[in-house]
Structure formats: structure tokens, C-alpha cells
Amino acid sequence: MIVKGYPGMRTMLTGTRYLESNVKVVKLAIGRVGLGACVAEGAILTIVLYVGVDVLEFILEEHVTLAMLSGKLATDLMKVGISSVASLAAGLIVGGLTTVAAGPLVAVILVGTISSLFLDYFDDQYGATNKLAAAIEEYGQELAKEHEEMRKTLGRAPHEIERGLIWRMYKWDIDNPRGF
């Protein structure tokens, strides 16, 4: 990266040439590496905030199930991921087209905000979070039913083993001792 202008007037980038991986360039979110680091930090912060807010809502609301929390967290994390990728792509495109250092950062912020608003609208319109929560709830009920059936089967196992051993050893059916 080449920085033009009078170097004595600059306080951070006092040189004229820097690699994209230079710590000063990355901290200022200039270039591909700096922009990627900026978007990654923003995504991590957003994930921490989303999870905190969702868990707090789960604790404070009365009629919320764990399946609803799981569905909301899953869709919120998908929204963060999609918005992050879209904003990084926009920042890289703007960075390739312009020489203004702040242009890619502005593009990242604008596209990230617009894409997250669009994804929220899409979720509200089609109810993706609610459908996912309902699917998780249904799957959980199926697992509980299968668990109960397995518990009953395992509960009968000692009796079935005992019955089989006695039949093989003595040709005697313990469930029908008189042979009826």
C-alpha cells in the first residue's frame, strides 16, 4: 500500500509504503486484511450482544421454551454471518474501485446495516424463526418419545434374557410355567 502526501503531517502512517498486514494498517481497517479484521471483530461483538439479549429475553419472558431460544439464536447467528459476508464483499469491491481510505469502511457499515434490516424484514415476513423453533420443538418431542420407548425396551431386557436362558437350559417357559 502506498500512502501519498506529506509524511510529516501524518501521525499514524508516517511512512510512504506499508504491507497490508502491517499492524498500523490493520488497526486503521485499511486494505483487505484490515477490512477483514474489522468485519470479524464487528461480527464477534454482534454475536456476543445477540446471544446476551436473546438469553436475557428467554429468562425474562414467561411462555418461552428452549426450542424457541434455540431457533432465535440460530436465525440471529445466520443473520450476522450473512450480513458480515455481504458487508465484507461490499467493502472489498469499494476498496478496489476507489482510492479513498474511508470508502470501504463506509460501505461495510452501510451494507451491513441494510442487509441486517432486510434479513429482519424477511424473517418477520416469512416467519423463519418461528418455523425453525416449531421444527426444533417437534424434533425434541420425537426424541423424547423414542427415549421413552428405549427406556421401556431396556427395562424389559433383564426379563427377556432370564426367560431365554431358562428356556435354553430347561426348556421351560417362565411366563407360562404349566405349558398352556
Summary of the structure (lengths in Angstrom):
residues: 180
radius of gyration: 30.3
end to end distance: 93.8
largest distance: 107.7
contacts: 460
relative contact order: 0.08
helix: 76%
strand: 1%
